[in-house]
Amino acid sequence: MTIRPQPEPHLDADQLTAFAEGALTASERTLCLQHLAECAHCREVAFLAGASMPSEQPAPAPAHQFPFTWWSVLSLGAATIAAVAITAVLLHHTHQSTPAAAVQIATDSLTSSSPPAMTAAPMDHAVPAEPRAYSSPKPSPAQRAPRPEASDQHSQQVNGALALDSTAALTQPGALPPSTPSSKASQGISIASAGPLAQSQARGTEAGHAASDLALRSYGAAPRPLAPDGSAEISGTITDSSGATIPHAKVTLDQAAGNFHRETVTDGAGRFTIGSLQPGKYRLEISSPGFMAQVRDVELGTTQLARVDSKLTVSSVSETVAVQSGAAVMNTESAAIGSTLPDKESPQSSVSSGARTLAIDSAGKLFLSKKAGKHWKAVRGPWKKSTVTNLSLTADQNFKVTTVQGSWLSGDGEHWHPTN
Amino acid sequence: MEPTSSLDITESLQHKTVRLTSAPETRLAEELFTASGAALLGWTMDEFAGMLAFAANRRPAATDSENYLRALHIRDLALAQACARGYEPGWKFFIDSYREPLRQAATVISKSSSIGEELADSLYAELFGLKNQGGVRRSPLASYSGRGSLMGWLRTTLAQRYVDRFRRTHRETPLEEGQFVTANETSLPTEDTTHLRLESTIVATLRDLDTEDRFLLASYFLDGRTLLEVAHLLRVHEATVSRRLKRLTEFVRKRLLRELQRQGLKRAAAEEALGVDPRDLSINLRKILQPATKPPFSDQSEHQRQNE
């Protein structure tokens, strides 16, 4: 401690204590500081008294309060513009997100008693995609198991005259094959459906499509719960030839190789669902008093959700239409068929044979996909620019196209020859 | 050098009779009487109300008396004033509560247990009121206003007594050579106009600083206080003091540069002038930062005198 010349008089203990404890008014504090700045004695006393006080560590003050300058206005404006731009992009995606999930594949309905012939019926009740919650449940390991290849799915195609309906609203979380960059819509759905882990992985590989993913994630189809044990499910709606639903129709499912048997009836809206099914071949019989019974062979894969919509025809006598080969089972786990055509339209109708799928849009243009709807290309057949009015599959798995100029057949969907 | 004494602005407390007259004041006095436990310290209601009225007279100008009284450490105030008046219950409570903390604080201040013990006992006796003026015991506790805590007041009083004691015991200690060299007394002959300009600029710049900045500079550079000590006294964080000091020194440097350039020096010359050895300058920073001014709270003292 040193002895220094001091101004007199000094702050008393009461004032110094009040200053040190922050009990002074602003003007008093200024006076105190003024004296302390000039009086080494009082500073000495204040610091000594402060040293014996229990330590209290005040919070640090903000580093620097920048004045409201031009650059702060500029940054505020930039932030506002960015927020508006992001909102606009999101709204744009909201309106651009098409109900691509709704695809209907139909063949000729069994409205006639003639032998079934495959014809494409226009899709007239496509189900728009429902909003889906952002967060989807994390799939279990069983759910993340790879689903059967698309070719396997399409090996179980239509060989009857049952109207089949598919919607990607049945798209399941998880169990999705790796999506390709070219199928952005399906990719977006895959990412949205596949839980956080798959989402992060997909983002890592396809970060460039984050915007479309976000839009699809928000407005994609609602996932349905999937049986955790990998079992399959068949559901459908039974209607008559006029399209009216048939309640209380009897639906019987028998396993082809086994003694599994399940029966149910349609509800008031003509719908039925048979769940907890093991993969394999089944025989589905639909009957209702006053209608011809229908029998379908259905082959179900793991975690497959098959939708079989049937139109029953009125019959005065009891008749049964036997389907000779496997029923068309829609691949409802993948958004492949739910993808849009190159002209951004949803297929009006489509038929598949093996891995090849043909679809027509609303303008009657024909498109071919060799990868289960992932890639589409326009088909220019010998009918030139005529509008395709009907698309069907013959009993020998050939594609048949009907235009105003006539009908053509093709085994691969690319090379056509007229029917005789 | 004589030890300095505190500003005693509460003298003749025991000779004045101040009463709270209005009904709200009476209700407030009753409320504070209950809240402070004054009855246990030996107070009667009338005496306590008188003490409150006197305390209210010490408030700053333009301050509401009720708010001022409610903001006081009323329990500490009742205890200190009870001790100052020699109320036995109050004094007993004070011994029980503050004797040991007082000794510990004295040890910390003096950095010695023996000196601390001696310092605490000395203050203890002083607080009891050994001084007699006209047959009336007078205790420093009477000057306690209740704005700060009683323990803080005791610590500050201990520090004052320790500084006074140091001055007494070191009165004849020779000063270190050059310790208090004032530039005016030992000014070196300076004929360099650059140095003269620099000196005048430094004086002007430092005198233009506001009080808190001067306090920071004086505490940190003159007294050699640490950032933590300064921060503790100003009730801010250590980092805050560090930033303020950094900004302050940068400001002073820029201001000096600008002033020197304004006086005709080129920037290079101004920067060279700032790099001059401080020992070559005939300025007394301590005197610049610590000019003798009028006593602090002089306005308040006038207000108090008017009230009295």
Interface residues (C-beta under 8 A of the other chain):
Chain A: M1 T2 I3 R4 P5 Q6 P7 E8 P9 H10 L11 D12 A13 D14 Q15 L16 T17 A18 A20 E21 G22 A23 L24 T25 S27 E28 T30 L31 C32 L33 Q34 H35 L36 A37 E38 C39 A40 H41 R43 E44 V45 A46 F47 L48 A49 G50 A51 S52 M53 S55 E56 Q57 P58 A59 P60 A61 A63 H64
Chain B: M1 T4 S5 S6 L7 D8 I9 P60 T63 A71 Q104 A105 V108 I109 P140 S143 Y144 S145 R147 G148 S149 G152 W153 R155 T156 T157 L158 A159 Q160 Y162 V163 F166 R167 H170 T173 L175 Q179 F180 T211 E212 R214 F215 A218 S219 L222 D223 R225 E229 A231 H232 L233 R235 V236 H237 E238 A239 T240 R243 R286 L289 Q290 P291 A292 T293 P295 P296 F297 D299 Q300
